[in-house]
Amino acid sequence: MTFLQALEVQRWDDHRYYHHSHVNQALHALSACSFIAAYLMLFVDPPLAALFGWLVAMITRQIGHAFFEPKTYDDVNKATHAYKEAIKVGYNLRRKVVLLAIWALSPLVIWFDGTLFGLLPEPADAIGFARNVGWLWLGLAAAGLMFRVLQLCLTKDVQTGVVWVTKILTDPFHDLKLYAKSLPALWGGAVKH
């Protein structure tokens, strides 16, 4: 299978297995806009981009999965939730819980050592603290991506890992294309759970 074919398979599996809910689709479109804004902010203010990416884009995206996607038998795809979780290439729900727990607890590191063991400037105020958390979250995002790529390279193959990271980094653009019409429908009250 070529790189582009593998990318299409991963995109299709993600869409068909994890994006049934129209509310989730609308939240993914909103998240996609937020991630694109965060990508642009990376060039101007990386810690702010990380804060925005995690607090707005990631939370919006994960709320859609956690609260609006059914965890019951998938009649459309003839698959159990357990089956879908077992074959998920990226972060399945269990792996997401671990990642999000690390993310939620990570500001405690800055709270106890504002300089992150000398890697960051001493925060003079709440804004300095928030910026240092932003730098930490930027590092966590990179580490989370690299960890899963390495894991996929070791448990599957290199192409699977590279395809997955490509999918993840381009998902905001792809999701916006797929789910843009869900946003006006959500605002207009036409979206179904």
Contact map, one row per residue, 1 for C-alpha under 8 A:
1110110000000000000000000000000000000000000000000000000000000000000000000000000000000000000000000000000000000000000000000000000000000000000000000000000000000000000000000000000000000000000000000
1111110000000000000000000000000000000000000000000000000000000000000000000000000000000000000000000000000000000000000000000000000000000000000000000000000000000000000000000000000000000000000000000
1111111000000000000000000000000000000000000000000000000000000000000000000000000000000000000000000000000000000000000000000000000000000000000000000000000000000010001000000000000000000000000000000
0111111100000000000000000000000000000000000000000000000000000000000000000000000000000000000000000000000000000000000000000000000000000000000000000000000000000000000000000000000000000000000000000
1111111110000000000000000000000000000000000000000000000000000000000000000000000000000000000000000000000000000000000000000000000000000000000000000000000000000000000000000000000000000000000000000
1111111111000000000000000000000000000000000000000000000000000000000000000000000000000000000000000000000000000000000000000000000000000000000000000000000000000001001000000000000000000000000000000
0011111111100000000000000000000000000000000000000000000000000000000000000000000000000000000000000000000000000000000000000000000000000000000000000000000000000000001101100000000000000000000000000
0001111111110000000000000000000000000000000000000000000000000000000000000000000000000000000000000000000000000000000000000000000000000000000000000000000000000000000000000000000000000000000000000
0000111111111000000000000000000000000000000000000000000000000000000000000000000000000000000000000000000000000000000000000000000000000000000000000000000000000000000000000000000000000000000000000
0000011111111100000000000000000000000000000000000000000000000000000000000000000000000000100000000000000000000000000000000000000000000000000000000000000000000000000100100000000000000000000000000
0000001111111110000000000000000000000000000000000000000000000000000000000000000000000000000000000000000000000000000000000000000000000000000000000000000000000000000000100000000000000000000000000
0000000111111111000000000000000000000000000000000000000000000000000000000000000000000000000000000000000000000000000000000000000000000000000000000000000000000000000000000000000000000000000000000
0000000011111111110000000000000000000000000000000000000000000000000000000000000000000000000000000000000000000000000000000000000000000000000000000000000000000000000000000000000000000000000000000
0000000001111111111000000000000000000000000000000000000000000000000000000000000000000001000000000000000000000000000000000000000000000000000000000000000000000000000000000000000000000000000000000
0000000000111111111100000000000000000000000000000000000000000000000000000000000000000000000000000000000000000000000000000000000000000000000000000000000000000000000000000000000000000000000000000
0000000000011111111100000000000000000000000000000000000000000000000000000000100000000000000000000000000000000000000000000000000000000000000000000000000000000000000000000000000000000000000000000
0000000000001111111100000000000000000000000000000000000000000000000000000100100000010000000000000000000000000000000000000000000000000000000000000000000000000000000000000000000000000000000000000
0000000000001111111100000000000000000000000000000000000000000000100010000000000000000000000000000000000000000000000000000000000000000000000000000000000000000000000000000000000000000000000000000
0000000000000111111111011000000000000000000000000000000000000000100010000000000000000000000000000000000000000000000000000000000000000000000000000000000000000000000000000000000000000000000000000
0000000000000011111111011000000000000000000000000000000000000000000010000000000000000000000000000000000000000000000000000000000000000000000000000000000000000000000000000000000000000000000000000
0000000000000000001111111000000000000000000000000000000000000000000111000000000000000000000000000000000000000000000000000000000000000000000000000000000000000000000000000000000000000000000000011
0000000000000000001111111100000000000000000000000000000000000000000000000000000000000000000000000000000000000000000000000000000000000000000000000000000000000000000000000000000000000100000000111
0000000000000000000011111110000000000000000000000000000000000001000100000000000000000000000000000000000000000000000000000000000000000000000000000000000000000000000000000000000000000100010000111
0000000000000000001111111111000000000000000000000000000000001011100110000000000000000000000000000000000000000000000000000000000000000000000000000000000000000000000000000000000000000000000000000
0000000000000000001111111111100000000000000000000000000000000001000000000000000000000000000000000000000000000000000000000000000000000000000000000000000000000000000000000000000000100100000000000
0000000000000000000001111111110000000000000000000000000000000000000000000000000000000000000000000000000000000000000000000000000000000000000000000000000000000000000000000000000000111110010000000
0000000000000000000000111111111000000000000000000000000000011011000000000000000000000000000000000000000000000000000000000000000000000000000000000000000000000000000000000000000000000010000000000
0000000000000000000000011111111100000000000000000000000000011001000000000000000000000000000000000000000000000000000000000000000000000000000000000000000000000000000000000000001100100000000000000
0000000000000000000000001111111110000000000000000000000000000000000000000000000000000000000000000000000000000000000000000000000000000000000000000000000000000000000000000001001100110110000000000
0000000000000000000000000111111111000000000000000000000010010000000000000000000000000000000000000000000000000000000000000000000000000000000000000000000000000000000000000000000100000010000000000
0000000000000000000000000011111111100000000000000000000111011000000000000000000000000000000000000000000000000000000000000000000000000000000000000000000000000000000000000001000000000000000000000
0000000000000000000000000001111111110000000000000000000010000000000000000000000000000000000000000000000000000000000000000000000000000000000000000000000000000000000000000011101100000000000000000
0000000000000000000000000000111111111000000000000000000010000000000000000000000000000000000000000000000000000000000000000000000000000000000000000000000000000000000000000001000100000000000000000
0000000000000000000000000000011111111100000000000001100110000000000000000000000000000000000000000000000000000000000000000000000000000000000000000000000000000000000000000000000000000000000000000
0000000000000000000000000000001111111110000000000000100010000000000000000000000000000000000000000000000000000000000000000000000000000000000000000000000000000000000000000001000000000000000000000
0000000000000000000000000000000111111111000000000000000000000000000000000000000000000000000000000000000000000000000000000000000000000000000000000000000000000000000000000001100000000000000000000
0000000000000000000000000000000011111111100000001000000000000000000000000000000000000000000000000000000000000000000000000000000000000000000000000000000000000000000000000000000000000000000000000
0000000000000000000000000000000001111111110000001101100000000000000000000000000000000000000000000000000000000000000000000000000000000000000000000000000000000000000000000000000000000000000000000
0000000000000000000000000000000000111111111000001000000000000000000000000000000000000000000000000000000000000000000000000000000000000000000000000000000000000000000000000000000000000000000000000
0000000000000000000000000000000000011111111100001000000000000000000000000000000000000000000000000000000000000000000000000000000000000000000000000000000000000000000000000000000000000000000000000
0000000000000000000000000000000000001111111111011000000000000000000000000000000000000000000000000000000000000000000000000000000000000000000000000000000000000000000000000000000000000000000000000
0000000000000000000000000000000000000111111111111100000000000000000000000000000000000000000000000000000000000000000000000000000000000000000000000000000000000000000000000000000000000000000000000
0000000000000000000000000000000000000011111111000000000000000000000000000000000000000000000000000000000000000000000000000000000000000000000000000000000000000000000000000000000000000000000000000
0000000000000000000000000000000000000001111111000000000000000000000000000000000000000000000000000000000000000000000000000000000000000000000000000000000000000000000000000000000000000000000000000
0000000000000000000000000000000000000000111111111000000000000000000000000000000000000000000000000000000000000000000000000000000000000000000000000000000000000000000000000000000000000000000000000
0000000000000000000000000000000000000000111111111100000000000000000000000000000000000000000000000000000000000000000000000000000000000110010000000000000000000000000000000000000000000000000000000
0000000000000000000000000000000000000000010011111110000000000000000000000000000000000000000000000000000000000000000000000000000000111110110000000000000000000000000000000000000000000000000000000
0000000000000000000000000000000000000000110011111111000000000000000000000000000000000000000000000000000000000000000000000000000000100100000000000000000000000000000000000000000000000000000000000
0000000000000000000000000000000000001111110011111111100000000000000000000000000000000000000000000000000000000000000000000000000000000100000000000000000000000000000000000000000000000000000000000
0000000000000000000000000000000000000100010001111111110000000000000000000000000000000000000000000000000000000000000000000000000000000110110000000000000000000000000000000000000000000000000000000
0000000000000000000000000000000000000000000000111111111100000000000000000000000000000000000000000000000000000000000000000000000000001100100000000000000000000000000000000000000000000000000000000
0000000000000000000000000000000001000100000000011111111110000000000000000000000000000000000000000000000000000000000000000000000000000000000000000000000000000000000000000000000000000000000000000
0000000000000000000000000000000001100100000000001111111111000000000000000000000000000000000000000000000000000000000000000000000000000000000000000000000000000000000000000000000000000000000000000
0000000000000000000000000000000000000000000000000111111111100000000000000000000000000000000000000000000000000000000000000000000000000000100000000000000000000000000000000000000000000000000000000
0000000000000000000000000000000000000000000000000011111111100000000000000000000000000000000000000000000000000000000000000000000000000000000000000000000000000000000000000000000000000000000000000
0000000000000000000000000000001001000000000000000011111111110000000000000000000000000000000000000000000000000000000000000000000000000000000000000000000000000000000000000000000000000000000000000
0000000000000000000000000000011111100000000000000001111111111000000000000000000000000000000000000000000000000000000000000000000000000000000000000000000000000000000000000000000000000000000000000
0000000000000000000000000000001000000000000000000000111111111100000000000000000000000000000000000000000000000000000000000000000000000000000000000000000000000000000000000000000000000000000000000
0000000000000000000000000000000000000000000000000000011111111110000000000000000000000000000000000000000000000000000000000000000000000000000000000000000000000000000000000000000000000000000000000
0000000000000000000000000011011000000000000000000000000111111111000000000000000000000000000000000000000000000000000000000000000000000000000000000000000000000000000000000000000000000000000000000
0000000000000000000000010011001000000000000000000000000011111111100000000000000000000000000000000000000000000000000000000000000000000000000000000000000000000000000000000000000000000000000000000
0000000000000000000000000000000000000000000000000000000001111111110000000000000000000000000000000000000000000000000000000000000000000000000000000000000000000000000000000000000000000000000000000
0000000000000000000000010010000000000000000000000000000000111111111100000000000000000000000000000000000000000000000000000000000000000000000000000000000000000000000000000000000000000000000000000
0000000000000000000000111011000000000000000000000000000000011111111110000000000000000000000000000000000000000000000000000000000000000000000000000000000000000000000000000000000000000000000000000
0000000000000000011000010000000000000000000000000000000000001111111110000000000000000000000000000000000000000000000000000000000000000000000000000000000000000000000000000000000000000000000000000
0000000000000000000000000000000000000000000000000000000000000111111110000000000000000000000000000000000000000000000000000000000000000000000000000000000000000000000000000000000000000000000000000
0000000000000000000000000000000000000000000000000000000000000011111110000000000000000000000000000000000000000000000000000000000000000000000000000000000000000000000000000000000000000000000000000
0000000000000000000010110000000000000000000000000000000000000011111111000000000000000000000000000000000000000000000000000000000000000000000000000000000000000000000000000000000000000000000000001
0000000000000000011110010000000000000000000000000000000000000001111111100000000000000000000000000000000000000000000000000000000000000000000000000000000000000000000000000000000000000000000000000
0000000000000000000010000000000000000000000000000000000000000000000111110000000000000000000000000000000000000000000000000000000000000000000000000000000000000000000000000000000000000000000000000
0000000000000000000000000000000000000000000000000000000000000000000011111000000010000000000000000000000000000000000000000000000000000000000000000000000000000000000000000000000000000000000000000
0000000000000000000000000000000000000000000000000000000000000000000001111100000110000000000000000000000000000000000000000000000000000000000000000000000000000000000000000000000000000000000000000
0000000000000000000000000000000000000000000000000000000000000000000000111110011110000000000000000000000000000000000000000000000000000000000000000000000000000000000000000000000000000000000000000
0000000000000000100000000000000000000000000000000000000000000000000000011111111110000000000000000000000000000000000000000000000000000000000000000000000000000000000000000000000000000000000000000
0000000000000000000000000000000000000000000000000000000000000000000000001111111000000000000000000000000000000000000000000000000000000000000000000000000000000000000000000000000000000000000000000
0000000000000000000000000000000000000000000000000000000000000000000000000111110000000000000000000000000000000000000000000000000000000000000000000000000000000000000000000000000000000000000000000
0000000000000001100000000000000000000000000000000000000000000000000000000111111000000000000000000000000000000000000000000000000000000000000000000000000000000000000000000000000000000000000000000
0000000000000000000000000000000000000000000000000000000000000000000000001111111100000000000000000000000000000000000000000000000000000000000000000000000000000000000000000000000000000000000000000
0000000000000000000000000000000000000000000000000000000000000000000000001110111110110000000000000000000000000000000000000000000000000000000000000000000000000000000000000000000000000000000000000
0000000000000000000000000000000000000000000000000000000000000000000000011100011111110000000000000000000000000000000000000000000000000000000000000000000000000000000000000000000000000000000000000
0000000000000000000000000000000000000000000000000000000000000000000000111100001111111000000000000000000000000000000000000000000000000000000000000000000000000000000000000000000000000000000000000
0000000000000000000000000000000000000000000000000000000000000000000000000000000111111100000000000000000000000000000000000000000000000000000000000000000000000000000000000000000000000000000000000
0000000000000000000000000000000000000000000000000000000000000000000000000000001111111110000000000000000000000000000000000000000000000000000000000000000000000000000000000000000000000000000000000
0000000000000000100000000000000000000000000000000000000000000000000000000000001111111111000000000000000000000000000000000000000000000000000000000000000000000000000000000000000000000000000000000
0000000000000000000000000000000000000000000000000000000000000000000000000000000011111111000110000000000000000000000000000000000000000000000000000000000000000000000000000000000000000000000000000
0000000000000000000000000000000000000000000000000000000000000000000000000000000001111111000100000000000000000000000000000000000000000000000000000000000000000000000000000000000000000000000000000
0000000000000000000000000000000000000000000000000000000000000000000000000000000000111111100000000000000000000000000000000000000000000000000000000000000000000000000000000000000000000000000000000
0000000000000100000000000000000000000000000000000000000000000000000000000000000000011111111100000000000000000000000000000000000000000000000000000000000000000000000000000000000000000000000000000
0000000001000000000000000000000000000000000000000000000000000000000000000000000000000011111100000000000000000000000000000000000000000000000000000000000100000000000100000000000000000000000000000
0000000000000000000000000000000000000000000000000000000000000000000000000000000000000001111100000000000000000000000000000000000000000000000000000001000000000000000100000000000000000000000000000
0000000000000000000000000000000000000000000000000000000000000000000000000000000000000001111111110000000000000000000000000000000000000000000000000001000000000000000000000000000000000000000000000
0000000000000000000000000000000000000000000000000000000000000000000000000000000000001101111111110000000000000000000000000000000000000000000000000000000000000000000000000000000000000000000000000
0000000000000000000000000000000000000000000000000000000000000000000000000000000000001000001111111000000000000000000000000000000000000000000000000000000000000000000000000000000000000000000000000
0000000000000000000000000000000000000000000000000000000000000000000000000000000000000000001111111100000000000000000000000000000000000000000000000000000000000000000000000000000000000000000000000
0000000000000000000000000000000000000000000000000000000000000000000000000000000000000000001111111110000000000000000000000000000000000000000000000000000000000000000000000000000000000000000000000
0000000000000000000000000000000000000000000000000000000000000000000000000000000000000000001111111111000000000000000000000000000000000000000000000000000000000000000000000000000000000000000000000
0000000000000000000000000000000000000000000000000000000000000000000000000000000000000000000011111111100000000000000000000000000000000000000000000000000000000000000000000000000000000000000000000
0000000000000000000000000000000000000000000000000000000000000000000000000000000000000000000001111111110000000000000000000000000000000000000000000000000000000000000000000000000000000000000000000
0000000000000000000000000000000000000000000000000000000000000000000000000000000000000000000000111111111000000000000000000000000000000000000000010000000000000000000000000000000000000000000000000
0000000000000000000000000000000000000000000000000000000000000000000000000000000000000000000000011111111100000000000000000000000000000000000000000000000000000000000000000000000000000000000000000
0000000000000000000000000000000000000000000000000000000000000000000000000000000000000000000000001111111110000000000000000000000000000000000000000000000000000000000000000000000000000000000000000
0000000000000000000000000000000000000000000000000000000000000000000000000000000000000000000000000111111111000000000000000000000000000000000000000000000000000000000000000000000000000000000000000
0000000000000000000000000000000000000000000000000000000000000000000000000000000000000000000000000011111111100000000000000000000000000000100100000000000000000000000000000000000000000000000000000
0000000000000000000000000000000000000000000000000000000000000000000000000000000000000000000000000001111111100000000000000000000000000000000000000000000000000000000000000000000000000000000000000
0000000000000000000000000000000000000000000000000000000000000000000000000000000000000000000000000000111111111000000000000000000000000000000000000000000000000000000000000000000000000000000000000
0000000000000000000000000000000000000000000000000000000000000000000000000000000000000000000000000000011111111100000000000000000000001001100000000000000000000000000000000000000000000000000000000
0000000000000000000000000000000000000000000000000000000000000000000000000000000000000000000000000000001111111110000000000000000000001001000000000000000000000000000000000000000000000000000000000
0000000000000000000000000000000000000000000000000000000000000000000000000000000000000000000000000000000011111111000000000000000000000000000000000000000000000000000000000000000000000000000000000
0000000000000000000000000000000000000000000000000000000000000000000000000000000000000000000000000000000011111111110100000000000000000000000000000000000000000000000000000000000000000000000000000
0000000000000000000000000000000000000000000000000000000000000000000000000000000000000000000000000000000001111111111100000000000010011000000000000000000000000000000000000000000000000000000000000
0000000000000000000000000000000000000000000000000000000000000000000000000000000000000000000000000000000000111111110000000000000010000000000000000000000000000000000000000000000000000000000000000
0000000000000000000000000000000000000000000000000000000000000000000000000000000000000000000000000000000000011111110000000000000000000000000000000000000000000000000000000000000000000000000000000
0000000000000000000000000000000000000000000000000000000000000000000000000000000000000000000000000000000000001111111110000000000000000000000000000000000000000000000000000000000000000000000000000
0000000000000000000000000000000000000000000000000000000000000000000000000000000000000000000000000000000000001111111110011110000010010000000000000000000000000000000000000000000000000000000000000
0000000000000000000000000000000000000000000000000000000000000000000000000000000000000000000000000000000000000100111111111110000000010000000000000000000000000000000000000000000000000000000000000
0000000000000000000000000000000000000000000000000000000000000000000000000000000000000000000000000000000000001100111111110000000000000000000000000000000000000000000000000000000000000000000000000
0000000000000000000000000000000000000000000000000000000000000000000000000000000000000000000000000000000000000000111111110000000000000000000000000000000000000000000000000000000000000000000000000
0000000000000000000000000000000000000000000000000000000000000000000000000000000000000000000000000000000000000000001111111000000000000000000000000000000000000000000000000000000000000000000000000
0000000000000000000000000000000000000000000000000000000000000000000000000000000000000000000000000000000000000000001111111000000000000000000000000000000000000000000000000000000000000000000000000
0000000000000000000000000000000000000000000000000000000000000000000000000000000000000000000000000000000000000000011111111100000000010000000000000000000000000000000000000000000000000000000000000
0000000000000000000000000000000000000000000000000000000000000000000000000000000000000000000000000000000000000000011001111110000000010000000000000000000000000000000000000000000000000000000000000
0000000000000000000000000000000000000000000000000000000000000000000000000000000000000000000000000000000000000000011000011111000100000000000000000000000000000000000000000000000000000000000000000
0000000000000000000000000000000000000000000000000000000000000000000000000000000000000000000000000000000000000000011000001111111110010000000000000000000000000000000000000000000000000000000000000
0000000000000000000000000000000000000000000000000000000000000000000000000000000000000000000000000000000000000000000000000111111110000000000000000000000000000000000000000000000000000000000000000
0000000000000000000000000000000000000000000000000000000000000000000000000000000000000000000000000000000000000000000000000011111110000000000000000000000000000000000000000000000000000000000000000
0000000000000000000000000000000000000000000000000000000000000000000000000000000000000000000000000000000000000000000000000011111111000000000000000000000000000000000000000000000000000000000000000
0000000000000000000000000000000000000000000000000000000000000000000000000000000000000000000000000000000000000000000000000011111111100000000000000000000000000000000000000000000000000000000000000
0000000000000000000000000000000000000000000000000000000000000000000000000000000000000000000000000000000000000000000000000111111111110000000000000000000000000000000000000000000000000000000000000
0000000000000000000000000000000000000000000000000000000000000000000000000000000000000000000000000000000000000110010000000011111111111000000000000000000000000000000000000000000000000000000000000
0000000000000000000000000000000000000000000000000000000000000000000000000000000000000000000000000000000000000000000000000000011111111100000000000000000000000000000000000000000000000000000000000
0000000000000000000000000000000000000000000000110000000000000000000000000000000000000000000000000000000000000000000000000000001111111110000000000000000000000000000000000000000000000000000000000
0000000000000000000000000000000000000000000000100000000000000000000000000000000000000000000000000000000000000100011000011010000111111111000000000000000000000000000000000000000000000000000000000
0000000000000000000000000000000000000000000000100010000000000000000000000000000000000000000000000000000001100100000000000000000011111111100000000000000000000000000000000000000000000000000000000
0000000000000000000000000000000000000000000001111110000000000000000000000000000000000000000000000000000000000000000000000000000001111111110000000000000000000000000000000000000000000000000000000
0000000000000000000000000000000000000000000001100100000000000000000000000000000000000000000000000000000000000000000000000000000000111111111000000000000000000000000000000000000000000000000000000
0000000000000000000000000000000000000000000000000000000000000000000000000000000000000000000000000000000001100000000000000000000000011111111100000000000000000000000000000000000000000000000000000
0000000000000000000000000000000000000000000000100110010000000000000000000000000000000000000000000000001001000000000000000000000000001111111110000000000000000000000000000000000000000000000000000
0000000000000000000000000000000000000000000001100100000000000000000000000000000000000000000000000000000000000000000000000000000000000111111111000000000000000000000000000000000000000000000000000
0000000000000000000000000000000000000000000000000000000000000000000000000000000000000000000000000000000000000000000000000000000000000011111111100000000000000000000000000000000000000000000000000
0000000000000000000000000000000000000000000000000000000000000000000000000000000000000000000000000000001000000000000000000000000000000001111111110000000000000000000000000000000000000000000000000
0000000000000000000000000000000000000000000000000000000000000000000000000000000000000000000000000000000000000000000000000000000000000000111111111000000000000000000000000000000000000000000000000
0000000000000000000000000000000000000000000000000000000000000000000000000000000000000000000000000000000000000000000000000000000000000000011111111100000000000000000000000000000000000000000000000
0000000000000000000000000000000000000000000000000000000000000000000000000000000000000000000000000000000000000000000000000000000000000000001111111110000000000000000000000000000000000000000000000
0000000000000000000000000000000000000000000000000000000000000000000000000000000000000000000000000010000000000000000000000000000000000000000111111111000000000000000000000000000000000000000000000
0000000000000000000000000000000000000000000000000000000000000000000000000000000000000000000000000000000000000000000000000000000000000000000011111111100000000000000010000000000000000000000000000
0000000000000000000000000000000000000000000000000000000000000000000000000000000000000000000000000000000000000000000000000000000000000000000001111111110000000000000000000000000000000000000000000
0000000000000000000000000000000000000000000000000000000000000000000000000000000000000000000000000000000000000000000000000000000000000000000000111111111000000000000000000000000000000000000000000
0000000000000000000000000000000000000000000000000000000000000000000000000000000000000000011000000000000000000000000000000000000000000000000000011111111100000000100000000000000000000000000000000
0000000000000000000000000000000000000000000000000000000000000000000000000000000000000000000000000000000000000000000000000000000000000000000000001111111110000000110110000000000000000000000000000
0000000000000000000000000000000000000000000000000000000000000000000000000000000000000000000000000000000000000000000000000000000000000000000000000111111111000000100000000000000000000000000000000
0000000000000000000000000000000000000000000000000000000000000000000000000000000000000000000000000000000000000000000000000000000000000000000000000011111111100000100000000000000000000000000000000
0000000000000000000000000000000000000000000000000000000000000000000000000000000000000000100000000000000000000000000000000000000000000000000000000001111111111101100000000000000000000000000000000
0000000000000000000000000000000000000000000000000000000000000000000000000000000000000000000000000000000000000000000000000000000000000000000000000000111111111111100000000000000000000000000000000
0000000000000000000000000000000000000000000000000000000000000000000000000000000000000000000000000000000000000000000000000000000000000000000000000000011111111100000000000000000000000000000000000
0000000000000000000000000000000000000000000000000000000000000000000000000000000000000000000000000000000000000000000000000000000000000000000000000000001111111000000000000000000000000000000000000
0000000000000000000000000000000000000000000000000000000000000000000000000000000000000000000000000000000000000000000000000000000000000000000000000000000111111101100000000000000000000000000000000
0000000000000000000000000000000000000000000000000000000000000000000000000000000000000000000000000000000000000000000000000000000000000000000000000000000111111111100000000000000000000000000000000
0000000000000000000000000000000000000000000000000000000000000000000000000000000000000000000000000000000000000000000000000000000000000000000000000000000111011111110000000000000000000000000000000
0010000000000000000000000000000000000000000000000000000000000000000000000000000000000000000000000000000000000000000000000000000000000000000000000000000010001111111000000000000000000000000000000
0000010000000000000000000000000000000000000000000000000000000000000000000000000000000000000000000000000000000000000000000000000000000000000000000000000110011111111100000000000000000000000000000
0000000000000000000000000000000000000000000000000000000000000000000000000000000000000000000000000000000000000000000000000000000000000000000000000001111110011111111110000000000000000000000000000
0000000000000000000000000000000000000000000000000000000000000000000000000000000000000000000000000000000000000000000000000000000000000000000000000000100000000111111111000000000000000000000000000
0010011000000000000000000000000000000000000000000000000000000000000000000000000000000000000000000000000000000000000000000000000000000000000000000000000000000011111111100000000000000000000000000
0000001001000000000000000000000000000000000000000000000000000000000000000000000000000000110000000000000000000000000000000000000000000000000000000000100000000001111111110000000000000000000000000
0000000000000000000000000000000000000000000000000000000000000000000000000000000000000000000000000000000000000000000000000000000000000000000000001000100000000000111111111000000000000000000000000
0000001000000000000000000000000000000000000000000000000000000000000000000000000000000000000000000000000000000000000000000000000000000000000000000000000000000000011111111100000000000000000000000
0000001001100000000000000000000000000000000000000000000000000000000000000000000000000000000000000000000000000000000000000000000000000000000000000000000000000000001111111110000000000000000000000
0000000000000000000000000000000000000000000000000000000000000000000000000000000000000000000000000000000000000000000000000000000000000000000000000000000000000000000111111110000000000000000000000
0000000000000000000000000000000000000000000000000000000000000000000000000000000000000000000000000000000000000000000000000000000000000000000000000000000000000000000011111111000000000000000000000
0000000000000000000000000000000000000000000000000000000000000000000000000000000000000000000000000000000000000000000000000000000000000000000000000000000000000000000001111111110000000000000000000
0000000000000000000000000000000100000000000000000000000000000000000000000000000000000000000000000000000000000000000000000000000000000000000000000000000000000000000000111111111000000000000000000
0000000000000000000000000000101110110000000000000000000000000000000000000000000000000000000000000000000000000000000000000000000000000000000000000000000000000000000000001111111100000000000000000
0000000000000000000000000000000100010000000000000000000000000000000000000000000000000000000000000000000000000000000000000000000000000000000000000000000000000000000000000111111110000000000000000
0000000000000000000000000000000000000000000000000000000000000000000000000000000000000000000000000000000000000000000000000000000000000000000000000000000000000000000000000111111111000000000000000
0000000000000000000000000001100100000000000000000000000000000000000000000000000000000000000000000000000000000000000000000000000000000000000000000000000000000000000000000011111111110000000000000
0000000000000000000000000001110110000000000000000000000000000000000000000000000000000000000000000000000000000000000000000000000000000000000000000000000000000000000000000001111111110000000000000
0000000000000000000000000000000000000000000000000000000000000000000000000000000000000000000000000000000000000000000000000000000000000000000000000000000000000000000000000000111111110000000000000
0000000000000000000000000000000000000000000000000000000000000000000000000000000000000000000000000000000000000000000000000000000000000000000000000000000000000000000000000000011111111000000000000
0000000000000000000000001101100000000000000000000000000000000000000000000000000000000000000000000000000000000000000000000000000000000000000000000000000000000000000000000000001111111110000000000
0000000000000000000000000100100000000000000000000000000000000000000000000000000000000000000000000000000000000000000000000000000000000000000000000000000000000000000000000000001111111111000000000
0000000000000000000000000100000000000000000000000000000000000000000000000000000000000000000000000000000000000000000000000000000000000000000000000000000000000000000000000000000001111111100000000
0000000000000000000001101100100000000000000000000000000000000000000000000000000000000000000000000000000000000000000000000000000000000000000000000000000000000000000000000000000000111111110000100
0000000000000000000000000110110000000000000000000000000000000000000000000000000000000000000000000000000000000000000000000000000000000000000000000000000000000000000000000000000000111111111000000
0000000000000000000000000000000000000000000000000000000000000000000000000000000000000000000000000000000000000000000000000000000000000000000000000000000000000000000000000000000000011111111100000
0000000000000000000000000000000000000000000000000000000000000000000000000000000000000000000000000000000000000000000000000000000000000000000000000000000000000000000000000000000000001111111111100
0000000000000000000000100100000000000000000000000000000000000000000000000000000000000000000000000000000000000000000000000000000000000000000000000000000000000000000000000000000000000111111111100
0000000000000000000000000000000000000000000000000000000000000000000000000000000000000000000000000000000000000000000000000000000000000000000000000000000000000000000000000000000000000011111111000
0000000000000000000000000000000000000000000000000000000000000000000000000000000000000000000000000000000000000000000000000000000000000000000000000000000000000000000000000000000000000001111111100
0000000000000000000000000000000000000000000000000000000000000000000000000000000000000000000000000000000000000000000000000000000000000000000000000000000000000000000000000000000000000000111111100
0000000000000000000000000000000000000000000000000000000000000000000000000000000000000000000000000000000000000000000000000000000000000000000000000000000000000000000000000000000000000000111111110
0000000000000000000001100000000000000000000000000000000000000000000000000000000000000000000000000000000000000000000000000000000000000000000000000000000000000000000000000000000000000100110111111
0000000000000000000011100000000000000000000000000000000000000000000000000000000000000000000000000000000000000000000000000000000000000000000000000000000000000000000000000000000000000000000001111
0000000000000000000011100000000000000000000000000000000000000000000100000000000000000000000000000000000000000000000000000000000000000000000000000000000000000000000000000000000000000000000000111
